[in-house]
Amino acid sequence: MNEVLVVIGVGGMGETIARRQAPGKTTLLADFNENATTALADRMRDDGFEVETQRVDVSSRESLTALAGRAVELGRISQVVHTAGLSPTQASVEAVLNVDLVGVALMLEVFGAVIAAGGSGVVISSSSAYLVPQLTQEQAALIRSTPAELLPALPFIAEIEDAGMAYGLSKLANQVQVQHASSSWGKRSARVNTISPGVISTAMGRQELAGESGAFMQGMVNFSGTGRLGTPSDIADGATFLLGQQASFITGIDLLIDGGAVAAVATGLVPTNGLPLFD
């Protein structure tokens, strides 16, 4: 049966991972931005890949269910890559929570019901998850047990007023969500993990560098062990490993790919300027 790769989110990381995983498969590209999806599909077809497209709103269960149905029609869903997200400079607290928090919960549920045996999934989280106050056991349990659409109403989430905190907490929740989903995906003999990129040279990353937290982010890069921005290829390398057979015994974990930026913050090299880190 035909192998299907589903890539949700067609930005820099999505495109690079798609191109890395696409050979020999039918690739289904999905994004809220139809123009971006069509443009990438055309470029990939010109390069010899077999590509289909569909618009998706990841905050909508109906939209994601339709996407999963389309993927099933195309063949055996062997890989799902979820890169869709909104950053703090791009959207309001409400939008960030709906896309970055609810969207991942919905995707894990919907595609966890159709992923093929031996299949694998990767969700793009963020190194920001390591820089916000960590969840209590009770809060993590609520994220695991609360229906996706009701997550923004949880008291410790509903009280958030800052988009940056909403983003970091959503990305931290993604790790909890994937850890929890690894059991249900495992019942279908499939795996799912998260990747937490550091400061990556994508359009979104450069926008954040130019934003309110840009100086802190640049400090993370400057004091990191590698001393450079990450690239989409760095993230695709990690995704290739986690999606492949070399990682057949790895599921429910987060892979931090940040060039040592979080380590620089944790060891006190980067001035935090009073940010609520590592509380």
PyRosetta script that sets phi, psi and omega in degrees:
from pyrosetta import init, pose_from_sequence

init()
pose = pose_from_sequence("MNEVLVVIGVGGMGETIARRQAPGKTTLLADFNENATTALADRMRDDGFEVETQRVDVSSRESLTALAGRAVELGRISQVVHTAGLSPTQASVEAVLNVDLVGVALMLEVFGAVIAAGGSGVVISSSSAYLVPQLTQEQAALIRSTPAELLPALPFIAEIEDAGMAYGLSKLANQVQVQHASSSWGKRSARVNTISPGVISTAMGRQELAGESGAFMQGMVNFSGTGRLGTPSDIADGATFLLGQQASFITGIDLLIDGGAVAAVATGLVPTNGLPLFD")
pose.set_psi(1, 149.2)
pose.set_omega(1, -179.7)
pose.set_phi(2, -60.6)
pose.set_psi(2, 133.9)
pose.set_omega(2, 177.2)
pose.set_phi(3, -85.9)
pose.set_psi(3, 136.6)
pose.set_omega(3, -176.9)
pose.set_phi(4, -120.3)
pose.set_psi(4, 131.0)
pose.set_omega(4, 172.2)
pose.set_phi(5, -108.1)
pose.set_psi(5, 124.3)
pose.set_omega(5, 177.0)
pose.set_phi(6, -107.1)
pose.set_psi(6, 123.2)
pose.set_omega(6, 177.3)
pose.set_phi(7, -119.2)
pose.set_psi(7, 115.3)
pose.set_omega(7, -178.8)
pose.set_phi(8, -104.0)
pose.set_psi(8, 111.0)
pose.set_omega(8, -174.1)
pose.set_phi(9, 104.1)
pose.set_psi(9, 114.4)
pose.set_omega(9, -171.0)
pose.set_phi(10, -113.7)
pose.set_psi(10, 28.9)
pose.set_omega(10, 174.1)
pose.set_phi(11, -72.6)
pose.set_psi(11, -163.2)
pose.set_omega(11, -174.7)
pose.set_phi(12, -56.5)
pose.set_psi(12, -47.1)
pose.set_omega(12, 179.4)
pose.set_phi(13, -69.7)
pose.set_psi(13, -40.2)
pose.set_omega(13, 179.4)
pose.set_phi(14, -61.0)
pose.set_psi(14, -45.0)
pose.set_omega(14, 180.0)
pose.set_phi(15, -63.7)
pose.set_psi(15, -45.2)
pose.set_omega(15, -176.8)
pose.set_phi(16, -65.5)
pose.set_psi(16, -42.4)
pose.set_omega(16, 178.1)
pose.set_phi(17, -66.1)
pose.set_psi(17, -41.1)
pose.set_omega(17, 179.8)
pose.set_phi(18, -58.3)
pose.set_psi(18, -47.6)
pose.set_omega(18, -179.2)
pose.set_phi(19, -64.0)
pose.set_psi(19, -34.8)
pose.set_omega(19, -179.4)
pose.set_phi(20, -69.6)
pose.set_psi(20, -36.9)
pose.set_omega(20, -173.9)
pose.set_phi(21, -96.5)
pose.set_psi(21, -13.2)
pose.set_omega(21, -169.3)
pose.set_phi(22, -70.4)
pose.set_psi(22, -32.2)
pose.set_omega(22, -174.9)
pose.set_phi(23, -53.5)
pose.set_psi(23, 128.7)
pose.set_omega(23, 178.1)
pose.set_phi(24, 83.7)
pose.set_psi(24, 1.8)
pose.set_omega(24, -179.5)
pose.set_phi(25, -125.8)
pose.set_psi(25, 163.2)
pose.set_omega(25, 164.7)
pose.set_phi(26, -89.2)
pose.set_psi(26, 123.4)
pose.set_omega(26, -178.8)
pose.set_phi(27, -99.9)
pose.set_psi(27, 126.1)
pose.set_omega(27, 175.5)
pose.set_phi(28, -104.9)
pose.set_psi(28, 108.6)
pose.set_omega(28, 179.6)
pose.set_phi(29, -91.8)
pose.set_psi(29, 134.0)
pose.set_omega(29, -178.9)
pose.set_phi(30, -137.9)
pose.set_psi(30, 136.8)
pose.set_omega(30, 179.1)
pose.set_phi(31, -160.6)
pose.set_psi(31, 160.1)
pose.set_omega(31, 174.9)
pose.set_phi(32, -70.4)
pose.set_psi(32, -31.4)
pose.set_omega(32, -179.4)
pose.set_phi(33, -87.7)
pose.set_psi(33, 99.9)
pose.set_omega(33, -177.0)
pose.set_phi(34, -64.6)
pose.set_psi(34, -35.3)
pose.set_omega(34, -180.0)
pose.set_phi(35, -63.2)
pose.set_psi(35, -43.6)
pose.set_omega(35, 179.4)
pose.set_phi(36, -65.2)
pose.set_psi(36, -39.9)
pose.set_omega(36, 180.0)
pose.set_phi(37, -64.3)
pose.set_psi(37, -46.4)
pose.set_omega(37, 179.9)
pose.set_phi(38, -62.7)
pose.set_psi(38, -42.5)
pose.set_omega(38, -178.9)
pose.set_phi(39, -63.3)
pose.set_psi(39, -44.0)
pose.set_omega(39, 178.6)
pose.set_phi(40, -66.3)
pose.set_psi(40, -41.9)
pose.set_omega(40, 179.2)
pose.set_phi(41, -59.2)
pose.set_psi(41, -42.3)
pose.set_omega(41, 179.5)
pose.set_phi(42, -63.4)
pose.set_psi(42, -42.4)
pose.set_omega(42, 179.7)
pose.set_phi(43, -64.8)
pose.set_psi(43, -42.0)
pose.set_omega(43, -178.8)
pose.set_phi(44, -69.2)
pose.set_psi(44, -38.7)
pose.set_omega(44, 176.5)
pose.set_phi(45, -62.8)
pose.set_psi(45, -39.0)
pose.set_omega(45, 176.8)
pose.set_phi(46, -60.3)
pose.set_psi(46, -29.3)
pose.set_omega(46, 179.7)
pose.set_phi(47, -90.6)
pose.set_psi(47, 6.5)
pose.set_omega(47, 172.6)
pose.set_phi(48, 97.7)
pose.set_psi(48, 5.9)
pose.set_omega(48, 180.0)
pose.set_phi(49, -86.5)
pose.set_psi(49, 151.4)
pose.set_omega(49, 174.8)
pose.set_phi(50, -92.9)
pose.set_psi(50, 113.6)
pose.set_omega(50, -169.9)
pose.set_phi(51, -133.0)
pose.set_psi(51, 136.8)
pose.set_omega(51, 170.6)
pose.set_phi(52, -121.3)
pose.set_psi(52, 160.7)
pose.set_omega(52, -178.8)
pose.set_phi(53, -133.8)
pose.set_psi(53, 156.6)
pose.set_omega(53, 172.2)
pose.set_phi(54, -158.7)
pose.set_psi(54, 137.9)
pose.set_omega(54, 175.3)
pose.set_phi(55, -73.6)
pose.set_psi(55, 141.6)
pose.set_omega(55, 178.8)
pose.set_phi(56, -143.1)
pose.set_psi(56, 142.4)
pose.set_omega(56, 170.1)
pose.set_phi(57, -111.0)
pose.set_psi(57, 105.8)
pose.set_omega(57, -172.4)
pose.set_phi(58, -68.5)
pose.set_psi(58, -15.7)
pose.set_omega(58, 177.9)
pose.set_phi(59, -82.8)
pose.set_psi(59, -1.1)
pose.set_omega(59, -178.4)
pose.set_phi(60, -111.8)
pose.set_psi(60, 120.1)
pose.set_omega(60, 176.9)
pose.set_phi(61, -60.6)
pose.set_psi(61, -41.2)
pose.set_omega(61, -179.6)
pose.set_phi(62, -61.1)
pose.set_psi(62, -42.8)
pose.set_omega(62, -179.1)
pose.set_phi(63, -66.6)
pose.set_psi(63, -43.3)
pose.set_omega(63, 178.8)
pose.set_phi(64, -68.1)
pose.set_psi(64, -35.9)
pose.set_omega(64, 177.3)
pose.set_phi(65, -64.0)
pose.set_psi(65, -39.5)
pose.set_omega(65, 176.9)
pose.set_phi(66, -64.5)
pose.set_psi(66, -38.9)
pose.set_omega(66, 178.4)
pose.set_phi(67, -64.6)
pose.set_psi(67, -44.0)
pose.set_omega(67, 178.7)
pose.set_phi(68, -62.4)
pose.set_psi(68, -39.8)
pose.set_omega(68, 178.1)
pose.set_phi(69, -62.0)
pose.set_psi(69, -41.6)
pose.set_omega(69, 177.8)
pose.set_phi(70, -63.2)
pose.set_psi(70, -40.7)
pose.set_omega(70, 179.5)
pose.set_phi(71, -63.0)
pose.set_psi(71, -41.4)
pose.set_omega(71, 178.8)
pose.set_phi(72, -62.5)
pose.set_psi(72, -38.4)
pose.set_omega(72, 177.9)
pose.set_phi(73, -62.4)
pose.set_psi(73, -30.9)
pose.set_omega(73, -176.9)
pose.set_phi(74, -79.2)
pose.set_psi(74, -23.0)
pose.set_omega(74, 179.5)
pose.set_phi(75, 151.5)
pose.set_psi(75, -150.1)
pose.set_omega(75, -176.5)
pose.set_phi(76, -88.4)
pose.set_psi(76, 117.8)
pose.set_omega(76, -176.8)
pose.set_phi(77, -78.6)
pose.set_psi(77, 102.3)
pose.set_omega(77, -176.1)
pose.set_phi(78, -96.9)
pose.set_psi(78, -24.8)
pose.set_omega(78, -179.0)
pose.set_phi(79, -145.3)
pose.set_psi(79, 137.6)
pose.set_omega(79, 175.6)
pose.set_phi(80, -128.4)
pose.set_psi(80, 126.7)
pose.set_omega(80, 179.5)
pose.set_phi(81, -122.7)
pose.set_psi(81, 120.8)
pose.set_omega(81, -177.3)
pose.set_phi(82, -111.6)
pose.set_psi(82, 105.2)
pose.set_omega(82, 178.6)
pose.set_phi(83, -112.5)
pose.set_psi(83, -3.3)
pose.set_omega(83, -175.3)
pose.set_phi(84, -62.2)
pose.set_psi(84, 136.1)
pose.set_omega(84, 178.3)
pose.set_phi(85, -176.1)
pose.set_psi(85, 161.4)
pose.set_omega(85, 175.3)
pose.set_phi(86, -118.8)
pose.set_psi(86, 138.0)
pose.set_omega(86, 179.8)
pose.set_phi(87, -94.9)
pose.set_psi(87, 167.7)
pose.set_omega(87, -177.0)
pose.set_phi(88, -59.9)
pose.set_psi(88, -31.8)
pose.set_omega(88, -179.7)
pose.set_phi(89, -80.9)
pose.set_psi(89, -10.4)
pose.set_omega(89, -175.5)
pose.set_phi(90, -95.2)
pose.set_psi(90, -22.4)
pose.set_omega(90, -167.5)
pose.set_phi(91, -154.3)
pose.set_psi(91, 169.1)
pose.set_omega(91, 177.5)
pose.set_phi(92, -77.4)
pose.set_psi(92, 169.1)
pose.set_omega(92, 175.7)
pose.set_phi(93, -55.8)
pose.set_psi(93, -46.3)
pose.set_omega(93, -178.0)
pose.set_phi(94, -60.4)
pose.set_psi(94, -44.8)
pose.set_omega(94, -178.5)
pose.set_phi(95, -67.2)
pose.set_psi(95, -42.1)
pose.set_omega(95, 178.5)
pose.set_phi(96, -59.5)
pose.set_psi(96, -45.1)
pose.set_omega(96, -179.7)
pose.set_phi(97, -65.4)
pose.set_psi(97, -40.5)
pose.set_omega(97, -178.7)
pose.set_phi(98, -65.8)
pose.set_psi(98, -39.6)
pose.set_omega(98, -177.1)
pose.set_phi(99, -85.7)
pose.set_psi(99, -51.1)
pose.set_omega(99, -171.7)
pose.set_phi(100, -80.4)
pose.set_psi(100, -29.8)
pose.set_omega(100, -179.0)
pose.set_phi(101, -98.1)
pose.set_psi(101, -60.6)
pose.set_omega(101, -178.2)
pose.set_phi(102, -65.2)
pose.set_psi(102, -41.6)
pose.set_omega(102, -176.7)
pose.set_phi(103, -58.4)
pose.set_psi(103, -42.1)
pose.set_omega(103, 179.2)
pose.set_phi(104, -68.4)
pose.set_psi(104, -42.4)
pose.set_omega(104, 179.0)
pose.set_phi(105, -59.2)
pose.set_psi(105, -43.4)
pose.set_omega(105, 179.3)
pose.set_phi(106, -65.5)
pose.set_psi(106, -44.7)
pose.set_omega(106, -179.3)
pose.set_phi(107, -60.3)
pose.set_psi(107, -44.9)
pose.set_omega(107, -178.9)
pose.set_phi(108, -61.0)
pose.set_psi(108, -38.5)
pose.set_omega(108, 179.4)
pose.set_phi(109, -71.1)
pose.set_psi(109, -50.2)
pose.set_omega(109, -174.7)
pose.set_phi(110, -66.8)
pose.set_psi(110, -48.1)
pose.set_omega(110, -178.0)
pose.set_phi(111, -80.5)
pose.set_psi(111, -19.5)
pose.set_omega(111, 173.8)
pose.set_phi(112, -66.4)
pose.set_psi(112, -17.5)
pose.set_omega(112, 179.0)
pose.set_phi(113, -89.2)
pose.set_psi(113, -10.8)
pose.set_omega(113, -175.7)
pose.set_phi(114, -128.9)
pose.set_psi(114, -6.0)
pose.set_omega(114, -179.8)
pose.set_phi(115, -60.8)
pose.set_psi(115, 140.0)
pose.set_omega(115, -176.7)
pose.set_phi(116, -76.6)
pose.set_psi(116, 156.0)
pose.set_omega(116, 174.5)
pose.set_phi(117, -58.1)
pose.set_psi(117, 133.3)
pose.set_omega(117, -176.8)
pose.set_phi(118, 83.8)
pose.set_psi(118, -0.8)
pose.set_omega(118, -178.5)
pose.set_phi(119, -77.8)
pose.set_psi(119, 172.5)
pose.set_omega(119, -177.7)
pose.set_phi(120, -150.4)
pose.set_psi(120, 155.0)
pose.set_omega(120, 179.5)
pose.set_phi(121, -136.5)
pose.set_psi(121, 151.3)
pose.set_omega(121, 175.0)
pose.set_phi(122, -133.2)
pose.set_psi(122, 131.6)
pose.set_omega(122, 175.0)
pose.set_phi(123, -112.6)
pose.set_psi(123, 130.2)
pose.set_omega(123, 177.0)
pose.set_phi(124, -82.3)
pose.set_psi(124, 114.0)
pose.set_omega(124, 174.7)
pose.set_phi(125, -95.9)
pose.set_psi(125, -134.9)
pose.set_omega(125, 179.5)
pose.set_phi(126, -167.1)
pose.set_psi(126, 150.0)
pose.set_omega(126, 173.4)
pose.set_phi(127, -63.5)
pose.set_psi(127, -17.0)
pose.set_omega(127, 175.1)
pose.set_phi(128, -58.3)
pose.set_psi(128, -25.4)
pose.set_omega(128, 179.2)
pose.set_phi(129, -62.4)
pose.set_psi(129, -23.3)
pose.set_omega(129, -179.5)
pose.set_phi(130, -89.7)
pose.set_psi(130, -6.1)
pose.set_omega(130, -172.2)
pose.set_phi(131, -111.0)
pose.set_psi(131, 0.8)
pose.set_omega(131, 177.1)
pose.set_phi(132, -107.2)
pose.set_psi(132, 161.0)
pose.set_omega(132, 175.9)
pose.set_phi(133, -53.4)
pose.set_psi(133, 131.5)
pose.set_omega(133, -175.6)
pose.set_phi(134, -75.0)
pose.set_psi(134, 153.9)
pose.set_omega(134, -176.9)
pose.set_phi(135, -71.5)
pose.set_psi(135, 144.5)
pose.set_omega(135, 170.4)
pose.set_phi(136, -75.8)
pose.set_psi(136, 166.8)
pose.set_omega(136, 177.6)
pose.set_phi(137, -60.0)
pose.set_psi(137, -38.9)
pose.set_omega(137, -179.9)
pose.set_phi(138, -65.8)
pose.set_psi(138, -42.9)
pose.set_omega(138, 179.3)
pose.set_phi(139, -64.5)
pose.set_psi(139, -42.2)
pose.set_omega(139, 178.1)
pose.set_phi(140, -62.5)
pose.set_psi(140, -39.5)
pose.set_omega(140, 179.1)
pose.set_phi(141, -64.1)
pose.set_psi(141, -37.9)
pose.set_omega(141, 178.5)
pose.set_phi(142, -66.7)
pose.set_psi(142, -38.5)
pose.set_omega(142, 178.0)
pose.set_phi(143, -64.4)
pose.set_psi(143, -38.1)
pose.set_omega(143, 179.4)
pose.set_phi(144, -69.3)
pose.set_psi(144, -32.9)
pose.set_omega(144, -170.4)
pose.set_phi(145, -102.2)
pose.set_psi(145, -12.1)
pose.set_omega(145, -176.3)
pose.set_phi(146, -86.2)
pose.set_psi(146, 133.2)
pose.set_omega(146, 175.9)
pose.set_phi(147, -54.4)
pose.set_psi(147, 144.5)
pose.set_omega(147, -172.5)
pose.set_phi(148, -50.5)
pose.set_psi(148, -49.2)
pose.set_omega(148, -174.5)
pose.set_phi(149, -66.7)
pose.set_psi(149, -18.0)
pose.set_omega(149, -177.8)
pose.set_phi(150, -96.6)
pose.set_psi(150, -3.2)
pose.set_omega(150, -177.2)
pose.set_phi(151, -58.1)
pose.set_psi(151, -42.5)
pose.set_omega(151, -179.3)
pose.set_phi(152, -63.2)
pose.set_psi(152, -17.6)
pose.set_omega(152, -178.8)
pose.set_phi(153, -86.8)
pose.set_psi(153, -6.8)
pose.set_omega(153, 176.6)
pose.set_phi(154, -60.0)
pose.set_psi(154, 135.7)
pose.set_omega(154, -172.4)
pose.set_phi(155, -52.5)
pose.set_psi(155, -43.2)
pose.set_omega(155, -177.0)
pose.set_phi(156, -74.5)
pose.set_psi(156, -12.2)
pose.set_omega(156, 174.8)
pose.set_phi(157, -97.5)
pose.set_psi(157, -41.2)
pose.set_omega(157, -178.2)
pose.set_phi(158, -62.2)
pose.set_psi(158, -24.2)
pose.set_omega(158, -177.6)
pose.set_phi(159, -82.5)
pose.set_psi(159, -5.6)
pose.set_omega(159, -178.0)
pose.set_phi(160, -70.7)
pose.set_psi(160, 131.8)
pose.set_omega(160, 179.9)
pose.set_phi(161, -117.9)
pose.set_psi(161, -8.2)
pose.set_omega(161, -176.7)
pose.set_phi(162, -109.3)
pose.set_psi(162, 129.4)
pose.set_omega(162, -176.9)
pose.set_phi(163, -64.5)
pose.set_psi(163, -33.9)
pose.set_omega(163, 178.1)
pose.set_phi(164, -64.2)
pose.set_psi(164, -41.5)
pose.set_omega(164, 177.5)
pose.set_phi(165, -68.4)
pose.set_psi(165, -37.5)
pose.set_omega(165, 177.1)
pose.set_phi(166, -61.5)
pose.set_psi(166, -40.2)
pose.set_omega(166, 179.8)
pose.set_phi(167, -65.9)
pose.set_psi(167, -50.8)
pose.set_omega(167, -178.3)
pose.set_phi(168, -62.2)
pose.set_psi(168, -42.0)
pose.set_omega(168, 179.6)
pose.set_phi(169, -67.0)
pose.set_psi(169, -38.9)
pose.set_omega(169, 177.5)
pose.set_phi(170, -61.1)
pose.set_psi(170, -43.1)
pose.set_omega(170, -179.0)
pose.set_phi(171, -68.7)
pose.set_psi(171, -34.5)
pose.set_omega(171, 174.0)
pose.set_phi(172, -66.1)
pose.set_psi(172, -41.9)
pose.set_omega(172, 177.6)
pose.set_phi(173, -62.4)
pose.set_psi(173, -34.7)
pose.set_omega(173, 178.1)
pose.set_phi(174, -56.4)
pose.set_psi(174, -39.7)
pose.set_omega(174, 179.7)
pose.set_phi(175, -65.9)
pose.set_psi(175, -39.9)
pose.set_omega(175, 176.4)
pose.set_phi(176, -66.0)
pose.set_psi(176, -42.4)
pose.set_omega(176, -179.5)
pose.set_phi(177, -62.4)
pose.set_psi(177, -43.0)
pose.set_omega(177, -179.0)
pose.set_phi(178, -70.5)
pose.set_psi(178, -39.3)
pose.set_omega(178, 176.1)
pose.set_phi(179, -57.6)
pose.set_psi(179, -44.3)
pose.set_omega(179, 179.3)
pose.set_phi(180, -66.7)
pose.set_psi(180, -42.9)
pose.set_omega(180, -177.3)
pose.set_phi(181, -69.0)
pose.set_psi(181, -19.6)
pose.set_omega(181, -178.8)
pose.set_phi(182, -59.3)
pose.set_psi(182, -27.4)
pose.set_omega(182, 178.0)
pose.set_phi(183, -71.3)
pose.set_psi(183, -49.4)
pose.set_omega(183, -179.3)
pose.set_phi(184, -68.4)
pose.set_psi(184, -38.4)
pose.set_omega(184, 175.0)
pose.set_phi(185, -63.8)
pose.set_psi(185, -36.7)
pose.set_omega(185, -179.7)
pose.set_phi(186, -63.8)
pose.set_psi(186, -29.2)
pose.set_omega(186, 177.2)
pose.set_phi(187, -66.3)
pose.set_psi(187, -19.0)
pose.set_omega(187, 174.2)
pose.set_phi(188, -100.9)
pose.set_psi(188, 14.3)
pose.set_omega(188, -178.1)
pose.set_phi(189, 59.5)
pose.set_psi(189, 39.0)
pose.set_omega(189, 178.6)
pose.set_phi(190, -124.4)
pose.set_psi(190, 162.1)
pose.set_omega(190, -178.0)
pose.set_phi(191, -122.7)
pose.set_psi(191, 157.0)
pose.set_omega(191, 175.2)
pose.set_phi(192, -152.0)
pose.set_psi(192, 137.6)
pose.set_omega(192, -178.0)
pose.set_phi(193, -141.6)
pose.set_psi(193, 168.2)
pose.set_omega(193, 173.3)
pose.set_phi(194, -113.5)
pose.set_psi(194, 155.2)
pose.set_omega(194, 169.4)
pose.set_phi(195, -121.4)
pose.set_psi(195, 133.5)
pose.set_omega(195, 177.1)
pose.set_phi(196, -110.6)
pose.set_psi(196, 98.0)
pose.set_omega(196, 178.5)
pose.set_phi(197, -72.4)
pose.set_psi(197, 151.9)
pose.set_omega(197, 170.6)
pose.set_phi(198, -85.5)
pose.set_psi(198, -141.0)
pose.set_omega(198, 179.4)
pose.set_phi(199, -82.1)
pose.set_psi(199, 108.5)
pose.set_omega(199, -173.1)
pose.set_phi(200, -110.3)
pose.set_psi(200, 141.1)
pose.set_omega(200, -179.0)
pose.set_phi(201, -80.3)
pose.set_psi(201, 74.1)
pose.set_omega(201, 170.4)
pose.set_phi(202, -118.1)
pose.set_psi(202, 174.5)
pose.set_omega(202, 177.9)
pose.set_phi(203, -58.1)
pose.set_psi(203, -42.7)
pose.set_omega(203, 179.0)
pose.set_phi(204, -65.2)
pose.set_psi(204, -43.9)
pose.set_omega(204, -179.1)
pose.set_phi(205, -62.1)
pose.set_psi(205, -43.0)
pose.set_omega(205, 179.4)
pose.set_phi(206, -67.2)
pose.set_psi(206, -33.5)
pose.set_omega(206, 177.1)
pose.set_phi(207, -64.8)
pose.set_psi(207, -41.1)
pose.set_omega(207, 178.7)
pose.set_phi(208, -67.4)
pose.set_psi(208, -37.2)
pose.set_omega(208, 178.2)
pose.set_phi(209, -62.5)
pose.set_psi(209, -29.9)
pose.set_omega(209, 179.0)
pose.set_phi(210, -86.6)
pose.set_psi(210, -2.5)
pose.set_omega(210, -175.2)
pose.set_phi(211, -94.7)
pose.set_psi(211, -164.8)
pose.set_omega(211, -173.5)
pose.set_phi(212, -61.1)
pose.set_psi(212, -36.7)
pose.set_omega(212, -178.3)
pose.set_phi(213, -94.6)
pose.set_psi(213, 10.8)
pose.set_omega(213, -174.7)
pose.set_phi(214, -60.5)
pose.set_psi(214, -40.2)
pose.set_omega(214, -178.5)
pose.set_phi(215, -63.5)
pose.set_psi(215, -42.2)
pose.set_omega(215, 178.0)
pose.set_phi(216, -64.2)
pose.set_psi(216, -43.2)
pose.set_omega(216, 179.6)
pose.set_phi(217, -62.2)
pose.set_psi(217, -42.4)
pose.set_omega(217, 178.9)
pose.set_phi(218, -64.7)
pose.set_psi(218, -35.7)
pose.set_omega(218, 175.5)
pose.set_phi(219, -62.6)
pose.set_psi(219, -39.6)
pose.set_omega(219, 176.9)
pose.set_phi(220, -59.4)
pose.set_psi(220, -42.6)
pose.set_omega(220, 179.7)
pose.set_phi(221, -66.5)
pose.set_psi(221, -47.7)
pose.set_omega(221, -175.2)
pose.set_phi(222, -62.0)
pose.set_psi(222, -36.5)
pose.set_omega(222, -177.2)
pose.set_phi(223, -94.6)
pose.set_psi(223, -0.4)
pose.set_omega(223, -179.0)
pose.set_phi(224, -72.1)
pose.set_psi(224, 162.9)
pose.set_omega(224, -179.6)
pose.set_phi(225, -62.7)
pose.set_psi(225, -29.1)
pose.set_omega(225, -179.4)
pose.set_phi(226, -95.3)
pose.set_psi(226, -24.7)
pose.set_omega(226, 175.5)
pose.set_phi(227, 67.5)
pose.set_psi(227, 26.4)
pose.set_omega(227, -179.8)
pose.set_phi(228, -145.3)
pose.set_psi(228, 161.5)
pose.set_omega(228, 170.1)
pose.set_phi(229, -68.0)
pose.set_psi(229, 150.3)
pose.set_omega(229, 172.3)
pose.set_phi(230, -80.4)
pose.set_psi(230, 165.7)
pose.set_omega(230, 177.1)
pose.set_phi(231, -121.5)
pose.set_psi(231, 158.8)
pose.set_omega(231, 174.4)
pose.set_phi(232, -55.7)
pose.set_psi(232, -30.8)
pose.set_omega(232, 178.7)
pose.set_phi(233, -65.8)
pose.set_psi(233, -35.1)
pose.set_omega(233, 176.8)
pose.set_phi(234, -59.8)
pose.set_psi(234, -41.1)
pose.set_omega(234, -180.0)
pose.set_phi(235, -72.6)
pose.set_psi(235, -38.8)
pose.set_omega(235, 178.5)
pose.set_phi(236, -62.8)
pose.set_psi(236, -33.7)
pose.set_omega(236, 177.0)
pose.set_phi(237, -61.1)
pose.set_psi(237, -44.8)
pose.set_omega(237, 178.2)
pose.set_phi(238, -65.7)
pose.set_psi(238, -40.2)
pose.set_omega(238, 179.3)
pose.set_phi(239, -65.1)
pose.set_psi(239, -39.6)
pose.set_omega(239, 178.9)
pose.set_phi(240, -59.2)
pose.set_psi(240, -42.4)
pose.set_omega(240, 177.8)
pose.set_phi(241, -64.2)
pose.set_psi(241, -51.9)
pose.set_omega(241, -175.3)
pose.set_phi(242, -66.4)
pose.set_psi(242, -30.7)
pose.set_omega(242, -179.7)
pose.set_phi(243, -80.5)
pose.set_psi(243, -19.3)
pose.set_omega(243, -173.0)
pose.set_phi(244, -92.3)
pose.set_psi(244, 176.2)
pose.set_omega(244, -176.9)
pose.set_phi(245, -69.3)
pose.set_psi(245, -21.7)
pose.set_omega(245, 177.0)
pose.set_phi(246, -63.0)
pose.set_psi(246, -19.7)
pose.set_omega(246, 179.6)
pose.set_phi(247, -107.4)
pose.set_psi(247, 28.3)
pose.set_omega(247, -174.1)
pose.set_phi(248, -64.4)
pose.set_psi(248, -16.8)
pose.set_omega(248, 179.7)
pose.set_phi(249, -107.9)
pose.set_psi(249, 18.1)
pose.set_omega(249, -177.4)
pose.set_phi(250, -120.7)
pose.set_psi(250, 118.4)
pose.set_omega(250, 176.2)
pose.set_phi(251, -155.2)
pose.set_psi(251, 149.0)
pose.set_omega(251, 178.0)
pose.set_phi(252, 76.0)
pose.set_psi(252, 22.3)
pose.set_omega(252, -177.8)
pose.set_phi(253, -119.9)
pose.set_psi(253, 167.3)
pose.set_omega(253, 173.5)
pose.set_phi(254, -113.1)
pose.set_psi(254, 134.0)
pose.set_omega(254, 176.6)
pose.set_phi(255, -107.5)
pose.set_psi(255, 112.3)
pose.set_omega(255, -179.7)
pose.set_phi(256, -84.8)
pose.set_psi(256, 115.7)
pose.set_omega(256, 179.6)
pose.set_phi(257, -119.9)
pose.set_psi(257, 88.4)
pose.set_omega(257, -171.0)
pose.set_phi(258, -136.2)
pose.set_psi(258, 9.7)
pose.set_omega(258, 178.5)
pose.set_phi(259, 67.1)
pose.set_psi(259, 13.9)
pose.set_omega(259, 179.4)
pose.set_phi(260, 92.3)
pose.set_psi(260, 13.8)
pose.set_omega(260, -177.2)
pose.set_phi(261, -67.0)
pose.set_psi(261, -44.9)
pose.set_omega(261, 179.2)
pose.set_phi(262, -64.3)
pose.set_psi(262, -38.0)
pose.set_omega(262, 177.4)
pose.set_phi(263, -61.1)
pose.set_psi(263, -38.0)
pose.set_omega(263, 179.3)
pose.set_phi(264, -64.8)
pose.set_psi(264, -39.1)
pose.set_omega(264, 177.5)
pose.set_phi(265, -69.3)
pose.set_psi(265, -45.8)
pose.set_omega(265, -176.1)
pose.set_phi(266, -62.2)
pose.set_psi(266, -30.8)
pose.set_omega(266, -178.1)
pose.set_phi(267, -93.5)
pose.set_psi(267, 6.7)
pose.set_omega(267, 172.6)
pose.set_phi(268, 84.8)
pose.set_psi(268, 11.3)
pose.set_omega(268, -178.4)
pose.set_phi(269, -77.0)
pose.set_psi(269, -26.8)
pose.set_omega(269, -175.1)
pose.set_phi(270, -104.2)
pose.set_psi(270, 123.2)
pose.set_omega(270, 175.6)
pose.set_phi(271, -60.9)
pose.set_psi(271, 130.1)
pose.set_omega(271, -177.9)
pose.set_phi(272, -96.2)
pose.set_psi(272, -12.2)
pose.set_omega(272, 177.1)
pose.set_phi(273, 51.3)
pose.set_psi(273, 39.5)
pose.set_omega(273, 175.3)
pose.set_phi(274, 80.2)
pose.set_psi(274, 7.7)
pose.set_omega(274, 178.4)
pose.set_phi(275, -65.9)
pose.set_psi(275, 147.8)
pose.set_omega(275, -175.9)
pose.set_phi(276, -79.7)
pose.set_psi(276, 70.0)
pose.set_omega(276, -175.7)
pose.set_phi(277, -103.3)
pose.set_psi(277, 142.2)
pose.set_omega(277, 173.1)
pose.set_phi(278, 54.0)
pose.set_psi(278, 35.3)
pose.set_omega(278, 175.7)
pose.set_phi(279, -76.3)
pose.dump_pdb("model.pdb")
